[in-house]
Amino acid sequence: MNAPFSRRAVLCWALSASALAGVPQVHAADVDDYPTRTIRVVVPYPAGGIADKIAREVAEQLQQRLKQAVVVENRSGAAGNIGFDFVARQPADGYTLLLAPASNLTVQPVLFKQLIYDLARDFTPVSLLVQTPQVLLVNPKLPVGNPRELVAYSKKHPGKVNYGISVGAYSHLAGELLRARTGADFTAIPYQGSAPAINDLIAGQTQFIFNEVITAIPFVKAGTLRPLAVAYRTRAPWLPDVPTTAEAGLPDFEVTSWYGVVVRSGTPAPLVQRLSRELRAIAQSPDFKKRYDDIGAFTVGNTPEEFGRFIQSETVKWTAVVKQAGILPD
């Protein structure tokens, strides 16, 4: 069972990256020869989602750069915890990478009473890859035109406004934050991923959802879902006519999902740095940037130290949201 979430656990993310120099070193020849066998990229969610898409495109590019086979393994279940637990038990040798969504690296310890793995102890940051803002979407038949009207509608129809979630995902936290700040009468309905949640929203079984822009764009273009606001500091270039949450009357309401790569703690520092350099080069390459710019996401690519500090700041922010919203651990 994990120890209670603490400030020490948050700081460990930054320390695990900055202390790479203290990790036992491997011989220079081992680093030069790496990799000598197949590398695995583990995705803790099912095939077909955005995490899987990013993993497969990164794996393809990494294979070309490293001249070695790179395969993707989907180990889904328990809100990503099965995949995380699997990687936490693998050798710290640089041959198992974990494509990690934001919520799994930040708020999981406060959302689940028992985790076999420990984020601070078992994982080391490598690089942040992709960021995509969240957008508030409703069924086109719902008679609301902005977030404030959605809140008012929920209060006039208590118990009738439901929204789909993947437990613990930033889309879930966004809805809970909106409810907590406005006193809205929303009920969260759990789904195994965004695809079935969106299907039920389109069918009218639920009334709204927060979802990543990268996933939402096809439905918006098709007219099957209607966007009310983008939870970002500026208008999203992919949805230029959709106001920001601040413009829609919700100041300081920003929710951006992101995906990065971590490895088992104890992986030799030279291998972590090598992987980070390769992933940064992929994320910052013109072809990769354009590929994601075309579909609704920003590519990043940064150092283990930068990624560690980013995880730390996101953990502080969203842990406070979980507590503010009164979300109880499962």
MITOR-587432 format. One line per field, with one value per residue (C-alpha): residue in three letters; chain; x, y, z; residue number from 0. Coordinates in nm, 3 decimals, decimal comma, always signed. Last residue first. Layout:
BEGIN
r: c(ALA | ...)
c: c(A | ...)
X: c(X | ...)
Y: c(Y | ...)
Z: c(Z | ...)
k: c(NUM | ...)
This chain:
BEGIN
r: c(ASP | PRO | LEU | ILE | GLY | ALA | GLN | LYS | VAL | VAL | ALA | THR | TRP | LYS | VAL | THR | GLU | SER | GLN | ILE | PHE | ARG | GLY | PHE | GLU | GLU | PRO | THR | ASN | GLY | VAL | THR | PHE | ALA | GLY | ILE | ASP | ASP | TYR | ARG | LYS | LYS | PHE | ASP | PRO | SER | GLN | ALA | ILE | ALA | ARG | LEU | GLU | ARG | SER | LEU | ARG | GLN | VAL | LEU | PRO | ALA | PRO | THR | GLY | SER | ARG | VAL | VAL | VAL | GLY | TYR | TRP | SER | THR | VAL | GLU | PHE | ASP | PRO | LEU | GLY | ALA | GLU | ALA | THR | THR | PRO | VAL | ASP | PRO | LEU | TRP | PRO | ALA | ARG | THR | ARG | TYR | ALA | VAL | ALA | LEU | PRO | ARG | LEU | THR | GLY | ALA | LYS | VAL | PHE | PRO | ILE | ALA | THR | ILE | VAL | GLU | ASN | PHE | ILE | PHE | GLN | THR | GLN | GLY | ALA | ILE | LEU | ASP | ASN | ILE | ALA | PRO | ALA | SER | GLY | GLN | TYR | PRO | ILE | ALA | THR | PHE | ASP | ALA | GLY | THR | ARG | ALA | ARG | LEU | LEU | GLU | GLY | ALA | LEU | HIS | SER | TYR | ALA | GLY | VAL | SER | ILE | GLY | TYR | ASN | VAL | LYS | GLY | PRO | HIS | LYS | LYS | SER | TYR | ALA | VAL | LEU | GLU | ARG | PRO | ASN | GLY | VAL | PRO | LEU | LYS | PRO | ASN | VAL | LEU | LEU | VAL | GLN | PRO | THR | GLN | VAL | LEU | LEU | SER | VAL | PRO | THR | PHE | ASP | ARG | ALA | LEU | ASP | TYR | ILE | LEU | GLN | LYS | PHE | LEU | VAL | PRO | GLN | VAL | THR | LEU | ASN | SER | ALA | PRO | ALA | LEU | LEU | LEU | THR | TYR | GLY | ASP | ALA | PRO | GLN | ARG | ALA | VAL | PHE | ASP | PHE | GLY | ILE | ASN | GLY | ALA | ALA | GLY | SER | ARG | ASN | GLU | VAL | VAL | VAL | ALA | GLN | LYS | LEU | ARG | GLN | GLN | LEU | GLN | GLU | ALA | VAL | GLU | ARG | ALA | ILE | LYS | ASP | ALA | ILE | GLY | GLY | ALA | PRO | TYR | PRO | VAL | VAL | VAL | ARG | ILE | THR | ARG | THR | PRO | TYR | ASP | ASP | VAL | ASP | ALA | ALA | HIS | VAL | GLN | PRO | VAL | GLY | ALA | LEU | ALA | SER | ALA | SER | LEU | ALA | TRP | CYS | LEU | VAL | ALA | ARG | ARG | SER | PHE | PRO | ALA | ASN | MET)
c: c(A | A | A | A | A | A | A | A | A | A | A | A | A | A | A | A | A | A | A | A | A | A | A | A | A | A | A | A | A | A | A | A | A | A | A | A | A | A | A | A | A | A | A | A | A | A | A | A | A | A | A | A | A | A | A | A | A | A | A | A | A | A | A | A | A | A | A | A | A | A | A | A | A | A | A | A | A | A | A | A | A | A | A | A | A | A | A | A | A | A | A | A | A | A | A | A | A | A | A | A | A | A | A | A | A | A | A | A | A | A | A | A | A | A | A | A | A | A | A | A | A | A | A | A | A | A | A | A | A | A | A | A | A | A | A | A | A | A | A | A | A | A | A | A | A | A | A | A | A | A | A | A | A | A | A | A | A | A | A | A | A | A | A | A | A | A | A | A | A | A | A | A | A | A | A | A | A | A | A | A | A | A | A | A | A | A | A | A | A | A | A | A | A | A | A | A | A | A | A | A | A | A | A | A | A | A | A | A | A | A | A | A | A | A | A | A | A | A | A | A | A | A | A | A | A | A | A | A | A | A | A | A | A | A | A | A | A | A | A | A | A | A | A | A | A | A | A | A | A | A | A | A | A | A | A | A | A | A | A | A | A | A | A | A | A | A | A | A | A | A | A | A | A | A | A | A | A | A | A | A | A | A | A | A | A | A | A | A | A | A | A | A | A | A | A | A | A | A | A | A | A | A | A | A | A | A | A | A | A | A | A | A | A | A | A | A | A | A | A | A | A | A | A | A | A | A | A | A | A | A)
X: c(-1,140 | -1,021 | -1,284 | -1,325 | -1,410 | -1,377 | -1,132 | -0,929 | -0,906 | -0,830 | -0,547 | -0,398 | -0,428 | -0,207 | +0,059 | +0,093 | +0,115 | +0,403 | +0,595 | +0,530 | +0,675 | +0,981 | +1,048 | +0,997 | +1,253 | +1,507 | +1,446 | +1,500 | +1,231 | +1,025 | +0,718 | +0,457 | +0,133 | -0,193 | -0,499 | -0,488 | -0,271 | -0,039 | +0,018 | +0,151 | +0,317 | +0,523 | +0,621 | +0,732 | +0,918 | +1,116 | +1,071 | +0,900 | +1,144 | +1,457 | +1,328 | +1,262 | +1,616 | +1,775 | +1,562 | +1,654 | +2,024 | +1,981 | +1,801 | +2,067 | +2,353 | +2,180 | +2,154 | +1,793 | +1,752 | +1,395 | +1,201 | +1,135 | +0,914 | +0,772 | +0,529 | +0,169 | -0,029 | -0,380 | -0,440 | -0,700 | -0,729 | -0,997 | -0,842 | -1,149 | -1,476 | -1,700 | -1,697 | -1,393 | -1,210 | -1,321 | -1,173 | -1,410 | -1,466 | -1,430 | -1,061 | -1,110 | -0,782 | -0,585 | -0,708 | -0,811 | -0,574 | -0,519 | -0,684 | -1,002 | -1,171 | -1,537 | -1,886 | -1,804 | -2,096 | -2,085 | -2,219 | -2,149 | -1,899 | -1,633 | -1,697 | -1,682 | -1,352 | -1,205 | -1,282 | -0,994 | -0,711 | -0,910 | -0,899 | -1,232 | -1,464 | -1,804 | -2,167 | -2,526 | -2,519 | -2,734 | -2,796 | -2,662 | -2,374 | -2,292 | -2,311 | -2,062 | -1,836 | -1,816 | -1,756 | -1,456 | -1,320 | -1,193 | -1,345 | -1,639 | -1,748 | -2,060 | -2,002 | -2,319 | -2,352 | -2,565 | -2,363 | -2,231 | -2,015 | -1,659 | -1,703 | -1,897 | -1,645 | -1,357 | -1,533 | -1,578 | -1,215 | -1,100 | -1,279 | -1,132 | -0,794 | -0,828 | -0,894 | -1,182 | -1,241 | -1,543 | -1,880 | -2,110 | -2,458 | -2,716 | -3,058 | -3,009 | -3,134 | -3,292 | -3,297 | -2,954 | -2,814 | -2,952 | -2,783 | -2,448 | -2,491 | -2,595 | -2,273 | -2,070 | -2,207 | -2,489 | -2,732 | -3,042 | -2,892 | -2,971 | -2,611 | -2,486 | -2,228 | -1,852 | -1,616 | -1,266 | -0,944 | -0,612 | -0,353 | +0,010 | +0,260 | +0,604 | +0,733 | +1,066 | +1,252 | +1,107 | +1,218 | +0,976 | +0,961 | +1,016 | +0,827 | +0,540 | +0,502 | +0,372 | +0,122 | -0,131 | -0,398 | -0,632 | -0,667 | -0,746 | -0,486 | -0,193 | -0,319 | -0,306 | +0,015 | +0,182 | -0,132 | -0,323 | -0,082 | -0,074 | +0,235 | +0,401 | +0,621 | +0,958 | +1,106 | +1,455 | +1,638 | +1,790 | +1,596 | +1,455 | +1,073 | +0,855 | +0,759 | +0,672 | +0,400 | +0,261 | +0,228 | +0,048 | -0,198 | -0,254 | -0,377 | -0,729 | -0,761 | -0,697 | -0,462 | -0,138 | -0,095 | +0,251 | +0,426 | +0,737 | +1,074 | +1,314 | +1,664 | +1,831 | +1,813 | +1,680 | +1,448 | +1,313 | +1,258 | +1,049 | +0,822 | +0,802 | +0,705 | +0,421 | +0,306 | +0,322 | +0,141 | -0,145 | -0,170 | -0,197 | -0,455 | -0,678 | -0,693 | -0,527 | -0,627 | -0,454 | -0,135 | +0,085 | +0,418 | +0,694 | +0,921 | +1,276 | +1,409 | +1,773 | +2,126 | +2,025 | +2,261 | +2,613 | +2,755 | +2,591 | +2,729 | +3,073 | +3,075 | +3,036 | +2,726 | +2,684 | +2,507 | +2,256 | +2,397 | +2,416 | +2,048 | +1,983 | +1,813 | +1,546 | +1,459 | +1,486 | +1,223 | +0,982 | +1,080 | +0,948 | +0,591 | +0,645 | +0,801 | +0,500 | +0,291 | +0,042 | -0,023 | +0,216 | +0,131 | +0,000)
Y: c(+0,448 | +0,773 | +1,041 | +1,340 | +1,638 | +1,891 | +2,098 | +1,788 | +1,673 | +2,030 | +2,061 | +1,737 | +1,889 | +2,193 | +2,026 | +1,733 | +1,964 | +2,156 | +1,836 | +1,681 | +1,996 | +1,986 | +1,625 | +1,702 | +1,980 | +1,756 | +1,466 | +1,705 | +1,830 | +1,735 | +1,951 | +1,878 | +2,077 | +1,904 | +1,937 | +1,721 | +1,918 | +2,041 | +1,679 | +1,575 | +1,913 | +1,868 | +1,513 | +1,621 | +1,929 | +1,731 | +1,861 | +1,554 | +1,316 | +1,506 | +1,534 | +1,158 | +1,082 | +1,319 | +1,178 | +0,822 | +0,908 | +1,095 | +0,799 | +0,562 | +0,773 | +0,793 | +0,419 | +0,302 | +0,298 | +0,418 | +0,237 | +0,456 | +0,755 | +0,891 | +1,176 | +1,259 | +1,575 | +1,699 | +2,070 | +2,212 | +2,586 | +2,757 | +3,076 | +3,279 | +3,101 | +3,355 | +3,229 | +3,441 | +3,272 | +2,928 | +3,013 | +3,090 | +2,857 | +3,030 | +2,943 | +2,569 | +2,422 | +2,730 | +2,685 | +3,016 | +3,130 | +3,037 | +2,699 | +2,525 | +2,550 | +2,649 | +2,544 | +2,283 | +2,106 | +1,733 | +1,541 | +1,832 | +1,636 | +1,899 | +1,890 | +1,510 | +1,505 | +1,778 | +1,614 | +1,367 | +1,618 | +1,879 | +1,656 | +1,590 | +1,741 | +1,585 | +1,684 | +1,561 | +1,185 | +0,914 | +1,148 | +0,912 | +1,152 | +1,157 | +0,777 | +0,745 | +1,006 | +0,804 | +0,482 | +0,644 | +0,834 | +0,534 | +0,264 | +0,475 | +0,628 | +0,850 | +1,176 | +1,349 | +1,725 | +1,964 | +2,284 | +2,460 | +2,682 | +2,625 | +2,266 | +2,157 | +2,312 | +2,152 | +1,816 | +1,842 | +1,936 | +1,656 | +1,397 | +1,530 | +1,535 | +1,159 | +1,026 | +0,798 | +0,806 | +1,031 | +1,081 | +1,363 | +1,358 | +1,634 | +1,513 | +1,494 | +1,846 | +2,006 | +2,379 | +2,357 | +2,162 | +2,418 | +2,701 | +2,522 | +2,457 | +2,820 | +2,931 | +2,694 | +2,840 | +2,792 | +2,562 | +2,384 | +2,031 | +1,899 | +1,945 | +1,703 | +1,899 | +1,946 | +2,132 | +2,131 | +2,012 | +2,134 | +1,900 | +1,850 | +1,606 | +1,464 | +1,530 | +1,353 | +1,100 | +1,110 | +0,838 | +0,587 | +0,348 | +0,550 | +0,871 | +0,699 | +0,414 | +0,081 | -0,152 | +0,126 | +0,111 | +0,391 | +0,524 | +0,882 | +1,056 | +0,845 | +0,869 | +1,248 | +1,331 | +1,073 | +0,877 | +1,199 | +1,318 | +1,015 | +0,790 | +0,612 | +0,372 | +0,259 | -0,088 | -0,157 | +0,111 | -0,134 | -0,086 | -0,438 | -0,460 | -0,460 | -0,090 | -0,141 | -0,392 | -0,180 | +0,116 | -0,094 | -0,230 | +0,115 | +0,270 | +0,340 | -0,016 | -0,174 | -0,165 | -0,334 | -0,235 | -0,332 | -0,127 | -0,257 | -0,098 | -0,298 | -0,153 | +0,096 | +0,358 | +0,642 | +0,435 | +0,243 | +0,566 | +0,704 | +0,401 | +0,385 | +0,754 | +0,694 | +0,388 | +0,553 | +0,866 | +0,664 | +0,441 | +0,742 | +0,897 | +0,591 | +0,300 | +0,031 | +0,011 | +0,202 | +0,154 | +0,186 | +0,004 | +0,092 | -0,211 | -0,205 | -0,501 | -0,594 | -0,444 | -0,089 | +0,043 | -0,033 | +0,309 | +0,299 | -0,046 | +0,056 | +0,352 | +0,115 | +0,159 | +0,410 | +0,364 | +0,647 | +0,955 | +1,156 | +1,098 | +1,306 | +1,588 | +1,358 | +1,167 | +1,492 | +1,668 | +1,379 | +1,329 | +1,674 | +1,554 | +1,251 | +1,471 | +1,701 | +1,402 | +1,148 | +0,887 | +0,588 | +0,344 | +0,000)
Z: c(-0,481 | -0,325 | -0,262 | -0,493 | -0,272 | -0,553 | -0,352 | -0,263 | -0,623 | -0,734 | -0,479 | -0,608 | -0,953 | -0,891 | -0,675 | -0,913 | -1,215 | -1,054 | -0,974 | -1,315 | -1,475 | -1,251 | -1,348 | -1,718 | -1,702 | -1,529 | -1,766 | -2,058 | -2,295 | -2,602 | -2,666 | -2,931 | -2,930 | -3,016 | -3,237 | -3,549 | -3,792 | -3,517 | -3,431 | -3,771 | -3,815 | -3,501 | -3,601 | -3,949 | -3,827 | -3,565 | -3,211 | -3,070 | -3,243 | -3,140 | -2,786 | -2,781 | -2,898 | -2,648 | -2,366 | -2,457 | -2,443 | -2,113 | -1,957 | -2,095 | -1,958 | -1,618 | -1,567 | -1,512 | -1,135 | -1,152 | -1,422 | -1,720 | -1,798 | -2,122 | -2,161 | -2,238 | -2,171 | -2,098 | -2,065 | -1,829 | -1,771 | -1,566 | -1,433 | -1,533 | -1,618 | -1,791 | -2,150 | -2,237 | -1,950 | -2,071 | -2,409 | -2,692 | -2,990 | -3,327 | -3,362 | -3,310 | -3,442 | -3,339 | -2,982 | -2,831 | -2,563 | -2,199 | -2,245 | -2,133 | -2,474 | -2,461 | -2,570 | -2,836 | -3,011 | -3,085 | -3,386 | -3,619 | -3,827 | -3,770 | -3,395 | -3,393 | -3,585 | -3,359 | -3,023 | -2,994 | -3,046 | -2,854 | -2,548 | -2,384 | -2,128 | -2,161 | -2,183 | -2,168 | -2,125 | -2,285 | -2,577 | -2,843 | -2,916 | -2,545 | -2,529 | -2,815 | -2,655 | -2,333 | -2,529 | -2,705 | -2,402 | -2,208 | -1,989 | -1,877 | -1,545 | -1,524 | -1,333 | -1,208 | -1,241 | -1,035 | -1,064 | -0,755 | -0,973 | -0,854 | -0,736 | -1,044 | -1,282 | -1,092 | -1,099 | -1,474 | -1,527 | -1,296 | -1,507 | -1,831 | -1,652 | -1,608 | -1,259 | -1,357 | -1,731 | -1,746 | -1,909 | -1,803 | -1,656 | -1,624 | -1,502 | -1,125 | -1,074 | -1,383 | -1,309 | -1,146 | -1,441 | -1,685 | -1,494 | -1,513 | -1,884 | -1,935 | -1,766 | -1,983 | -2,310 | -2,561 | -2,383 | -2,512 | -2,534 | -2,882 | -3,002 | -2,733 | -2,539 | -2,552 | -2,316 | -2,465 | -2,302 | -2,434 | -2,591 | -2,486 | -2,639 | -2,563 | -2,211 | -2,168 | -1,953 | -1,601 | -1,354 | -1,205 | -0,909 | -0,593 | -0,667 | -0,844 | -0,594 | -0,722 | -0,559 | -0,538 | -0,270 | -0,173 | -0,526 | -0,624 | -0,408 | -0,532 | -0,894 | -0,899 | -1,085 | -1,308 | -1,390 | -1,450 | -1,716 | -1,944 | -1,938 | -2,227 | -2,029 | -2,162 | -2,115 | -2,256 | -2,059 | -1,810 | -1,488 | -1,500 | -1,501 | -1,189 | -1,202 | -1,570 | -1,482 | -1,198 | -1,433 | -1,693 | -1,439 | -1,287 | -1,608 | -1,485 | -1,350 | -1,690 | -1,984 | -2,075 | -2,438 | -2,566 | -2,835 | -3,011 | -3,088 | -3,306 | -3,334 | -3,564 | -3,286 | -3,501 | -3,717 | -3,419 | -3,230 | -3,517 | -3,525 | -3,146 | -3,134 | -3,380 | -3,189 | -2,849 | -2,965 | -3,114 | -2,805 | -2,575 | -2,811 | -2,799 | -3,044 | -2,837 | -2,473 | -2,190 | -1,986 | -2,297 | -2,266 | -2,510 | -2,544 | -2,678 | -2,876 | -2,842 | -2,856 | -2,775 | -2,665 | -2,794 | -2,707 | -2,366 | -2,292 | -2,420 | -2,185 | -1,893 | -1,687 | -1,409 | -1,079 | -1,040 | -0,871 | -1,191 | -1,236 | -0,926 | -1,114 | -1,256 | -0,941 | -0,743 | -0,948 | -0,915 | -0,550 | -0,468 | -0,506 | -0,284 | -0,016 | -0,027 | +0,070 | -0,059 | +0,206 | +0,188 | -0,086 | +0,000)
k: c(329 | 328 | 327 | 326 | 325 | 324 | 323 | 322 | 321 | 320 | 319 | 318 | 317 | 316 | 315 | 314 | 313 | 312 | 311 | 310 | 309 | 308 | 307 | 306 | 305 | 304 | 303 | 302 | 301 | 300 | 299 | 298 | 297 | 296 | 295 | 294 | 293 | 292 | 291 | 290 | 289 | 288 | 287 | 286 | 285 | 284 | 283 | 282 | 281 | 280 | 279 | 278 | 277 | 276 | 275 | 274 | 273 | 272 | 271 | 270 | 269 | 268 | 267 | 266 | 265 | 264 | 263 | 262 | 261 | 260 | 259 | 258 | 257 | 256 | 255 | 254 | 253 | 252 | 251 | 250 | 249 | 248 | 247 | 246 | 245 | 244 | 243 | 242 | 241 | 240 | 239 | 238 | 237 | 236 | 235 | 234 | 233 | 232 | 231 | 230 | 229 | 228 | 227 | 226 | 225 | 224 | 223 | 222 | 221 | 220 | 219 | 218 | 217 | 216 | 215 | 214 | 213 | 212 | 211 | 210 | 209 | 208 | 207 | 206 | 205 | 204 | 203 | 202 | 201 | 200 | 199 | 198 | 197 | 196 | 195 | 194 | 193 | 192 | 191 | 190 | 189 | 188 | 187 | 186 | 185 | 184 | 183 | 182 | 181 | 180 | 179 | 178 | 177 | 176 | 175 | 174 | 173 | 172 | 171 | 170 | 169 | 168 | 167 | 166 | 165 | 164 | 163 | 162 | 161 | 160 | 159 | 158 | 157 | 156 | 155 | 154 | 153 | 152 | 151 | 150 | 149 | 148 | 147 | 146 | 145 | 144 | 143 | 142 | 141 | 140 | 139 | 138 | 137 | 136 | 135 | 134 | 133 | 132 | 131 | 130 | 129 | 128 | 127 | 126 | 125 | 124 | 123 | 122 | 121 | 120 | 119 | 118 | 117 | 116 | 115 | 114 | 113 | 112 | 111 | 110 | 109 | 108 | 107 | 106 | 105 | 104 | 103 | 102 | 101 | 100 | 99 | 98 | 97 | 96 | 95 | 94 | 93 | 92 | 91 | 90 | 89 | 88 | 87 | 86 | 85 | 84 | 83 | 82 | 81 | 80 | 79 | 78 | 77 | 76 | 75 | 74 | 73 | 72 | 71 | 70 | 69 | 68 | 67 | 66 | 65 | 64 | 63 | 62 | 61 | 60 | 59 | 58 | 57 | 56 | 55 | 54 | 53 | 52 | 51 | 50 | 49 | 48 | 47 | 46 | 45 | 44 | 43 | 42 | 41 | 40 | 39 | 38 | 37 | 36 | 35 | 34 | 33 | 32 | 31 | 30 | 29 | 28 | 27 | 26 | 25 | 24 | 23 | 22 | 21 | 20 | 19 | 18 | 17 | 16 | 15 | 14 | 13 | 12 | 11 | 10 | 9 | 8 | 7 | 6 | 5 | 4 | 3 | 2 | 1 | 0)
